[in-house]
C-alpha cells in the first residue's frame, strides 16, 4: 500500500473514532475528502507544522466547513498539534469545534457559513499577488455548497484578478444534507461553468491521492488563470454501509457500526 493511500486510510480511521467518541460531527463528507487532504498536506503544499504561522506557508481554506473532522485529523497526523486533542473533540473547553476556527493550529479561516470560504481564499490569493509573495492558496468546496451564489462571485473575481496562485478543489461526491445534489439544485456542467469563468479546469479521481498530487504539482501557479480541480468522490468512502447514503451526512455510528467501520478500514 503506497504511503499516501495509507495516510488517507489512517485519517479515515481517526475520523470514525473521533466522531463516535464525541457523538457529533459529519462523517460522510469527512471521509470523502480524506484523499484530497492527504495529497495536499503530505505532498503538494508547503507547510510548517511546528511553525503554523510561518509566512512562507501555503494557505488552505476548508470552505465545506461541516467536514472539519477530516481537516482536524489531517492536521494532527501532520503534526500541527498532538493527536490526543482529538479525544476532546466537541468538549466545552476544546478548540476543535463542529466547524473549523482559527483557534486551531493550522486552520487559516473560520468557515461555518458554507460558500464563504471560496471568497476568503480569493482574498488571500489576491493579497499574495499584490505583495509579491510566492505562497499559494488552496480551497476545498463541496458540490452542494456550489449552489451558493457567493461562490460564483468569488470565481468571477479570481478570474478578473488573474489569480493563477489560487486552486479551488471540488469534493464532487454528488450528495448533500438529505438528497442528491442534482435533485436539490443541479450545478452541472461544472467543467464548462468554471471554464466560462476563465479557470484552468481539470477532472480527477478524488480517491487517488497520487493522481491528485501529480495533477496539482503540474499546475502553472505563476500564470494568469486560476485553477479548478473537480475531484470525483464517494460520500462515506471506505466504509461500505456509509458509501453514497445521504443519512451519513450527520448520523453517528453505534458501537457495533463503529467497530465494523474500523474493521473495513483495516484497524
N, C-alpha and C positions, 0 to 999 in steps of 0.2 A: 504493500500500500504506500503510495507516494506521500511525502511529508505534508503537502497542502491538504490533500484529502483526509489524512489522519487528523490534522488540526481542526478541520471543519467538523469532523465527526466528534472530536472531543468537545468542541463548542456546543454541539447539539446535546451531548450528554449533560453538560453543565447547565444548559437551559432547562432541560427536563427536571433536573434535580432542584434547581433554584426555584422555579415556578411552583413545583409540587410542594416544596417546603413552605413557601410563603403563602400559598393559597390564593395567588393572584398573578395576573400577567397575561401575555398574549403569545402563546406557544407557536401557533401555526405560522404567523408572519416572521417570528424569530428563527424558526427552523428553515424557512425558505431563503433567508438572507445569509445563512452561515458561510456558504462558499464564496459569496461576494465579499464579505468582510474579511475572510481568510486571505483571499487574493490581495486585497488592499493592504492589510496590516502586516502580512508576513512576506510580501514580495514586492509590491508596487510603490507604496507610499514611503516617503522619508519621515520616519517617526523617531522620537527620543523618549522612550518610556520613563527613564529616570529624570528627564527634564521636559515635562509635558508642555511647558510654555516656551520652549526653545523657538526663537524667531525664525529659524530656518525650516521648521517642520511644515509638511504638507497639511492642509486642513481637510477634515472630514465632517460633514453635517448629515445626521440621520433625520431626514425630513419626515419619514414614516415613523414618527416618534413612539407610536404604540408598540413597536418592536424593539424597545430599549433593552430587553433581556439579552438579545443576541449581541448588541454592542457591549453591554457590561461584561459578558463572558469573554468576548474577544479582547477587550482591554485588560481584563485580569490575566488571561493566558499570555498576552503580550508583555505583561509586567508593569502596567501602569499603576496597579495597586495590588495588594495582597488578595489572593483568591478567597481567603477566609471571609472577606467582606461580603461576598455573595450570599453567605449563610444568613445575613441580616437584611437581605432584600425586603423592602417594604416595611421594615421596622420603623417605629416613630422617630428614632434618632439617627437613622441611616440615610446617607445622601443618595442611595440607589432607589429612586422613586419610580413610579409606574411609567412616566415619561422622562427622558434624559434631561438633566440640568447640568450647568457648567460648574456645579459644586463637586463634580466627579472628575478626577484627573483624566485627561484625555478627551473629555466632552467639550466641544467648541461652542455649542449653542443650545439654548433651551428650545425644544421643539415639541410642544404639546399641541399646537394648532396645526392640523395637517394642511399641507400646501404652502406653509410659510418658510420651511427650511430651504427650498429652492431659491426663494428671494434672498434669504440671508446669505446663501452661498454665492449668489451673483454679486452681492455687495463685497464679500470677501475677495473674490477674484478680481473685481474692479479695483479694489484697494491695492492689491498686489501689483496689478498692471500699472497703476498710476505712480506707485512708489518705486517701480523697477525691481521688485522682489522676484526671486526665482521660484518661490514655493507655489504649489498647485492646489486647487480646491476640487474636492470630490463630494458629490451629494447623492444620497440614495433615496429615491422616492418609491412609493408603491403605485401600482397601476390604478387602483381605486382612488388614490389620492389625486391622480391627474384629472379627476373630474372637477377639481377646484380651479377656478379661473385664475387665481394668482400665479399658478404655475406657468401659464401661457404668457402672462405679463412678464414674468421672470425670463422666460425663453426669448421673448422679443427683445428685452433689454440686453441679454447675454450676446445675442447676435449683433445688435446695434453697436455695442461697445467692443466687438471683436475679441471676445474673451476665450482665446484658444487655451488658456490656462485653467478652464473650467470643464469638468466632466460630470454630467448627470447620468446616473445609473438607474434604470427602472427595474424593480423587482416584479417581473411580469408573471405573477402566479395565477391571474385570472379570477381571483376571489377577493371579496371584501367582507365587511362585517357579517352579513346574513345571506348573501346570494352571490351569484357570479357577476363580475363587473359588467359584462355585456347585457345582462338583464336589468341592471340598475341604471347605468348611463354609459353607453358604449364610448370607448376612447380610440378605437382603431379608425384609420390606419396610422399607427404610431410612427413608423418609419417615414411615411410621407409627410406627416404633420411636423415632426421635428425637422425634416429636410426643408419644408416650406418656410420654417423659421430661420433657416440658414445654418443648421447644425451639420456637422460631420457625423453620420449615423451608422451604427453597427448593430447587428443582432448576434447573440452569442448564447451558448448553453450556460445558463446561470448556475448549473451544478457541476461545472468543470472549473475548479479554481485555477487549474493550469491554463486552460483556454482563455479564461478571463485575464489572467496575469499577462499572457503573451500579447493579447489584444491591447490591453492598457499600456503596456510597455512600448507598443508600436505607434501610439498616437503622437501627433505633432502638437506639443504643448506650447511651442513658440509661434504657432501660426495664428491666423485671424478667426478661425471658425471654432466655436465651442463644440464639444463632443457629447453625443448621446449614445449610451450603450443600453440596448433593450435586452435584458437578461431573462431568458425563458426559464421559469422556475415552477416548482410544485409546492403549494402551501402545505405545511406539515411534513416536508421532505425528510425521509429517513425512518419514519415510523408508519408502517403500512396502514394502521387503522386511523391515522390522522390525515393522511395524504388526500388532498382535494375534498376535504369535508369542512364545510363552512363553520360548523359549530365549534371547531377547534381554534377559531379566531381568538376566543377568550375562555374556552372551557378549561377547567383544571383537572388533570388526571387523578383518578383514585389511586390508592396504594398499589393495587394489582395492575392497573394500567401503567403506572409509573415504572414498575418493575418490568413489565412486558416491553415498554418502550426502550428502556435502558438495555435490555437483553438484545433487542433488534439492532441497537446502535453499537453493540459489541462491548458492553461493560465487562 
